[in-house]
């Protein structure tokens, strides 16, 4: 009996070691093959407390990567949310890594911005992650998306309607965002956690079919497995094929773009005759114009107008496209009045015109705490010369980003943030004379930060 028990115990022990070895090896290989980061990099890990993000932390720890933990408390599940926060904090203590935590008023943000709770949580967390990453010199933000998330996202986009870009799967790297767990499926992650006795928190909302992703996970995929037991492998292979097709398509689009489009000053010119020689003109027009705010019905109208001699003008929220004879000319729209500039006096408490800001001044007392979130900016008031100016950005603008030593052009800063043209046009600047002290909603200027010598604090907050 002892011999039988010993054999079973040995097999179980061996299985655990093998599982751990292959998981760690696959994890390392995936990071290297996708060039996500190196041992020299510092990684900020988004940790909810659930099995995926907890396993990601254990893998990073066991592979000796340097990382910190960021946890969002969206205050949506009462005591359960607070318990998640404590649990993640204990994990950070166990691994002896930096711990960043923030409570969000998610419901209020959702209501004010007229977005779903899920979208509100997404907007809040990614803005905060980027802020923490930049301020603390982390190379990347790691999230725990895995292979099953990719399949669920595939079906979400398919159900809601999408182009080929919505079906190519989740990228292992998107700017500063990395997904080191994409190589693994949910079962592999669960097996690894079980064999290594890893504890984690269960989110009660994961069992609710209120959300589309949960309905796909709990209802659609089990049904598809009845029809095709290998559905996960099938979808994975389909995603890979679609991704390859997209690469070929983008190469063709870029080739045609060079043939058809040209720059003249700040305007973009399209040769109509060359456009008319293309098959599926609407498809190419969409690819050429989507980054300028054009889509849907208006693309079809532009396409139909190419075969007429009539002059036409088409507007997006940011641009105008003029059809004249054999040329389409794209330029920034002049439909709206030029953006205003606003002055902020030292006694100004609120501004609500094109943007909504609240201002406050106070002494830097012992109980004062610096608020670290992108919607709030704090400055050493003695360094300011009122009135301050609020304006839009222009070519040549630069500032000294908080957490960095040197100056940076705003155009380069926006590129690092992966801002679209439309997003750039929405950015406001808070200025002290000619100095940009806050790229509103993104980053403050290092020269105006609060220090131990600061006596008075001036605060600006987005409402």
C-alpha positions in Angstrom: 0.0 0.0 0.0 2.8 2.4 0.9 4.6 1.6 -2.3 1.4 2.3 -4.3 0.9 5.6 -2.5 4.5 6.5 -2.9 4.3 5.9 -6.7 1.2 8.0 -7.0 2.8 10.8 -4.9 5.9 10.7 -7.1 3.9 10.8 -10.3 1.9 13.8 -9.0 5.1 15.5 -7.9 6.7 14.9 -11.3 3.6 16.1 -13.2 3.7 19.3 -11.2 7.4 19.9 -12.0 6.9 19.2 -15.7 3.9 21.5 -15.9 5.7 24.2 -14.2 8.8 23.8 -16.4 6.9 23.9 -19.7 4.8 26.9 -18.5 7.9 28.9 -17.6 9.7 27.9 -20.7 6.8 28.8 -23.0 6.4 32.1 -21.1 10.1 33.0 -21.6 10.1 32.0 -25.2 6.9 34.0 -26.0 8.4 37.1 -24.4 11.6 36.8 -26.4 10.0 35.8 -29.7 7.6 38.7 -29.5 10.3 41.1 -28.2 7.9 42.3 -25.4 10.7 43.2 -22.9 14.0 42.1 -21.5 15.5 41.4 -18.1 16.8 45.0 -18.1 13.3 46.4 -18.3 10.9 47.2 -15.5 7.4 46.1 -16.0 4.2 47.5 -14.5 1.6 44.6 -14.1 -2.1 45.3 -14.1 -3.4 43.0 -11.4 -7.1 42.5 -10.6 -6.7 39.7 -8.1 -8.2 37.1 -10.5 -6.4 33.9 -11.6 -5.0 35.3 -14.9 -3.2 38.4 -13.4 -2.1 36.5 -10.3 -0.5 33.7 -12.4 1.2 36.4 -14.6 2.8 37.8 -11.4 4.0 34.4 -10.3 5.5 33.7 -13.8 7.3 37.1 -13.8 8.6 36.5 -10.3 9.8 33.0 -11.0 11.6 34.2 -14.2 13.3 37.0 -12.2 11.8 39.9 -14.1 11.6 43.2 -12.2 8.0 44.4 -11.9 5.6 46.5 -9.9 1.8 45.9 -9.4 -1.0 48.3 -10.2 -4.5 47.6 -8.9 -7.7 49.5 -9.8 -10.6 49.5 -7.3 -13.6 50.4 -9.4 -15.9 50.4 -6.3 -18.5 48.4 -8.2 -18.8 45.4 -5.9 -18.7 46.9 -2.4 -16.8 44.9 0.2 -15.7 42.4 -2.5 -13.8 45.2 -4.4 -12.1 46.2 -1.1 -11.2 42.6 -0.4 -9.6 42.3 -3.9 -7.5 45.4 -3.1 -6.2 44.0 0.2 -5.5 40.7 -1.5 -3.4 42.3 -4.3 -1.6 44.5 -1.8 -0.6 41.4 0.2 0.7 39.8 -3.0 2.9 42.8 -3.7 4.2 42.6 -0.1 4.9 38.9 -0.6 7.0 39.5 -3.8 8.5 42.7 -2.3 7.5 44.8 -5.3 6.1 48.4 -5.6 2.3 48.5 -5.2 0.1 51.2 -6.8 -3.6 51.4 -6.0 -6.4 53.8 -7.0 -10.1 54.0 -6.2 -12.3 55.1 -9.1 -15.8 56.5 -9.0 -16.6 54.4 -12.1 -20.4 54.9 -12.0 -20.1 58.7 -12.0 -17.6 58.7 -14.8 -19.9 56.4 -16.8 -22.8 58.7 -16.3 -20.9 61.9 -17.1 -19.3 60.5 -20.3 -22.3 58.5 -21.4 -20.4 55.3 -21.8 -21.1 51.8 -20.4 -19.6 50.8 -17.0 -17.2 48.4 -18.9 -16.0 51.2 -21.2 -15.7 53.6 -18.2 -13.5 51.1 -16.3 -11.4 50.5 -19.4 -10.8 54.3 -20.0 -10.0 54.9 -16.4 -7.6 52.0 -15.9 -5.6 52.5 -19.1 -5.1 56.2 -18.6 -4.0 55.6 -15.0 -1.7 52.7 -16.0 0.1 54.9 -18.5 0.4 57.7 -16.0 2.0 55.4 -13.4 4.2 53.8 -16.0 5.6 57.1 -17.2 6.0 58.6 -13.7 7.9 55.6 -12.4 10.0 54.8 -15.5 8.4 51.4 -16.3 9.1 50.1 -19.8 5.7 48.6 -20.4 2.3 47.8 -18.9 1.6 44.1 -18.8 -2.0 42.8 -18.9 -3.1 39.2 -18.5 -5.0 38.6 -21.7 -4.7 34.9 -22.8 -5.7 32.8 -25.8 -9.3 32.4 -24.7 -9.7 36.2 -24.3 -8.6 36.4 -27.9 -11.3 34.0 -29.1 -14.0 35.8 -27.0 -12.9 39.2 -28.5 -13.1 37.6 -32.0 -16.8 36.8 -31.4 -17.6 40.1 -29.7 -16.3 42.0 -32.8 -18.0 39.6 -35.2 -21.4 40.1 -33.4 -21.1 43.8 -33.2 -19.9 44.2 -36.8 -16.3 44.8 -37.8 -13.8 44.9 -40.6 -10.8 42.6 -41.0 -8.9 44.5 -38.2 -11.5 43.4 -35.7 -10.9 39.7 -36.5 -7.1 39.5 -36.5 -6.9 38.7 -32.8 -5.3 40.5 -29.8 -1.8 41.8 -30.5 1.0 40.7 -28.1 2.2 44.3 -28.1 0.3 47.5 -28.6 2.5 50.5 -28.0 3.5 50.3 -24.3 0.9 47.6 -23.6 2.2 44.0 -23.6 0.3 40.7 -23.2 2.8 38.0 -22.1 0.1 35.4 -21.4 -1.3 35.2 -25.0 0.5 31.9 -25.6 -1.6 30.1 -22.9 -5.2 29.0 -22.8 -7.5 29.3 -19.8 -7.0 25.6 -18.9 -3.2 25.8 -18.9 -3.4 28.8 -16.6 -5.9 27.0 -14.3 -3.7 23.8 -14.2 -0.6 25.9 -13.4 -2.4 27.6 -10.5 -3.7 24.4 -9.2 -0.5 22.5 -9.3 1.4 25.4 -7.7 -1.3 26.0 -5.1 -1.6 29.6 -6.2 -4.5 31.4 -4.5 -6.5 34.1 -6.3 -9.8 36.0 -6.0 -13.0 35.0 -7.8 -14.9 37.9 -9.4 -18.6 37.3 -8.8 -19.5 39.3 -11.9 -17.7 36.7 -14.1 -20.6 34.4 -13.7 -23.2 37.0 -14.7 -24.6 36.7 -18.3 -25.4 40.4 -18.1 -22.2 41.2 -20.1 -21.7 40.1 -23.7 -18.2 38.6 -23.0 -19.6 36.4 -20.3 -22.5 35.2 -22.5 -20.0 34.3 -25.1 -17.8 32.4 -22.6 -20.6 30.7 -20.7 -23.2 30.1 -23.4 -21.9 30.5 -27.0 -18.5 28.7 -26.7 -19.9 25.6 -24.9 -22.6 25.4 -27.6 -19.9 25.6 -30.3 -17.9 22.9 -28.6 -20.8 20.6 -29.0 -20.8 21.2 -32.7 -17.0 21.2 -32.9 -15.0 19.9 -29.9 -11.9 21.5 -31.5 -13.4 24.9 -31.9 -10.7 26.7 -29.9 -8.0 25.3 -32.2 -10.1 26.1 -35.2 -10.7 29.7 -34.2 -7.0 30.1 -33.3 -6.0 28.9 -36.8 -8.7 31.2 -38.4 -7.3 34.2 -36.5 -3.8 33.4 -37.7 -5.0 33.2 -41.3 -7.0 36.5 -41.0 -3.9 38.2 -39.5 -1.8 37.1 -42.4 -4.5 38.2 -44.8 -4.5 41.6 -43.1 -0.7 42.0 -43.5 -1.0 41.3 -47.3 -3.9 43.7 -47.5 -2.1 46.5 -45.7 0.9 46.1 -48.0 -1.4 46.4 -51.0 -3.1 49.5 -49.5 0.2 51.1 -48.8 1.4 50.4 -52.4 -1.8 52.0 -53.8 -1.6 54.9 -51.4 1.9 55.9 -52.7 0.5 55.7 -56.3 -2.7 57.7 -55.7 -1.9 60.2 -52.8 0.5 63.1 -52.7 1.3 66.0 -50.4 1.0 69.6 -51.3 1.8 71.8 -48.3 -0.6 70.8 -45.6 -3.1 69.2 -48.0 -3.4 65.7 -49.3 -4.2 65.2 -53.0 -5.9 62.1 -54.5 -5.7 61.3 -58.3 -9.4 60.5 -59.2 -8.5 58.6 -62.4 -6.2 56.3 -60.5 -8.9 55.8 -57.9 -11.3 54.8 -60.6 -9.0 52.2 -61.9 -9.2 50.2 -58.6 -11.6 47.4 -57.9 -13.6 47.9 -54.7 -13.0 51.7 -54.6 -15.0 52.1 -51.4 -12.7 49.7 -49.6 -9.5 51.6 -50.6 -11.2 55.0 -49.8 -12.0 53.7 -46.3 -8.4 52.7 -45.7 -7.1 56.0 -47.1 -9.6 58.2 -45.2 -10.5 56.5 -42.0 -7.7 58.1 -40.0 -9.2 61.5 -41.0 -12.6 60.7 -39.5 -14.4 59.4 -42.6 -16.4 56.1 -42.5 -19.7 54.4 -43.4 -22.2 56.2 -45.6 -20.0 59.2 -46.4 -17.4 56.9 -47.9 -20.1 55.5 -50.2 -21.1 59.0 -51.2 -17.5 60.0 -52.0 -17.1 56.8 -54.0 -20.2 57.6 -56.1 -19.2 61.2 -56.7 -16.0 60.1 -58.4 -17.9 59.1 -61.5 -19.6 62.5 -61.9 -18.3 65.9 -63.1 -20.0 67.8 -60.3 -17.8 69.5 -57.7 -18.5 68.3 -54.2 -17.3 68.8 -50.6 -17.4 66.2 -47.8 -16.8 66.9 -44.1 -15.7 64.7 -41.2 -15.4 66.1 -37.7 -11.9 67.3 -38.4 -11.4 67.5 -42.2 -12.9 68.6 -45.5 -12.5 66.7 -48.7 -13.1 68.7 -51.9 -13.8 67.0 -55.3 -12.8 69.3 -58.1 -12.4 67.9 -61.6 -9.8 65.1 -61.4 -8.5 65.7 -57.9 -9.7 65.1 -54.4 -8.1 67.6 -51.9 -8.1 66.7 -48.2 -7.4 69.4 -45.6 -8.2 70.4 -42.1 -11.8 71.6 -41.9 -12.5 75.3 -41.3 -16.1 74.7 -40.3 -15.7 75.6 -36.7 -14.5 78.8 -35.1 -10.9 78.9 -34.2 -10.3 77.4 -30.7 -10.4 80.0 -28.1 -7.7 80.9 -25.6 -8.7 81.3 -22.0 -7.1 83.3 -19.1 -7.0 81.9 -15.6 -6.5 84.4 -12.8 -5.3 83.3 -9.4 -8.8 83.7 -7.9 -10.5 81.8 -10.7 -12.3 78.7 -9.3 -13.9 77.2 -12.4 -13.9 77.3 -16.2 -16.6 75.8 -18.3 -16.3 76.7 -21.9 -15.2 74.1 -24.5 -13.5 72.3 -21.5 -14.5 72.1 -17.8 -11.9 72.7 -15.2 -12.0 73.4 -11.5 -9.1 75.3 -9.8 -8.1 75.4 -6.1 -5.2 76.8 -4.1 -4.1 75.8 -0.7 -1.1 75.6 1.6 1.3 72.7 1.5 0.7 71.5 5.1 1.7 68.3 6.7 -1.6 66.6 5.9 -1.5 67.5 2.2 -1.4 64.6 -0.2 -0.5 64.7 -3.9 -3.2 63.3 -6.1 -1.7 61.1 -8.8 -4.2 60.7 -11.6 -4.4 62.1 -15.1 -7.5 64.3 -14.5 -5.8 66.3 -11.8 -2.6 68.4 -11.9 -0.8 70.1 -9.0 1.8 72.8 -9.2 4.1 74.9 -7.0 2.1 78.1 -7.0 5.1 80.3 -6.2 6.5 79.4 -9.7 3.4 80.6 -11.5 2.7 84.0 -12.9 -1.0 84.7 -13.3 -3.0 84.9 -15.4 -2.3 81.4 -16.8 -3.3 80.6 -20.4 -5.3 77.7 -21.7 -4.9 77.0 -25.4 -4.7 74.4 -28.1 -1.3 73.0 -29.1 0.6 74.1 -32.2 3.6 73.0 -34.2 6.9 73.4 -32.3 5.4 73.2 -28.8 7.5 71.4 -26.2 7.6 70.8 -22.5 9.5 68.9 -19.8 7.4 65.9 -19.0 7.0 65.0 -15.3 9.4 62.2 -14.5 11.8 63.0 -17.3 15.0 65.2 -17.2 14.9 66.7 -20.7 12.4 68.5 -22.9 10.2 66.8 -25.4 8.3 68.0 -28.5 4.5 67.6 -28.1 4.4 66.0 -31.5 6.8 63.3 -30.2 4.9 63.0 -26.9 1.6 62.4 -28.8 3.3 59.8 -31.0 4.4 57.9 -27.9 0.8 58.0 -26.6 -0.4 56.6 -30.0 -2.9 59.5 -30.2 -4.9 59.7 -33.4 -5.2 62.9 -35.4 -8.6 63.5 -33.9 -7.4 62.9 -30.4 -4.5 65.3 -30.9 -6.9 68.1 -32.0 -8.9 67.7 -28.8 -5.8 68.3 -26.5 -5.7 71.5 -24.4 -2.6 73.0 -22.8 -2.3 74.9 -19.5 0.5 77.5 -19.8 2.5 79.7 -17.5 3.6 82.5 -19.9 5.3 80.6 -22.7 5.8 77.4 -20.6 3.5 74.5 -21.0 2.8 73.3 -17.5 0.1 70.7 -18.2 -0.9 68.7 -21.3 -4.4 68.6 -20.0 -5.4 65.1 -19.0 -2.0 63.6 -19.9 1.1 65.0 -18.2 2.4 67.9 -16.1 5.7 69.7 -16.6 8.6 68.6 -14.4 9.7 72.2 -13.7 6.5 73.0 -11.8 6.3 69.9 -9.7 5.6 70.0 -5.9 8.7 69.6 -3.8 9.6 69.7 -0.1 10.2 73.4 -0.5 6.7 74.1 -1.9 4.7 76.4 0.3 1.5 76.9 -1.8 -0.2 74.4 -4.2 -2.3 75.3 -7.2 -4.6 72.5 -8.4 -6.4 72.1 -11.7 -8.9 69.3 -12.1 -10.9 68.1 -15.1 -14.6 67.8 -14.3 
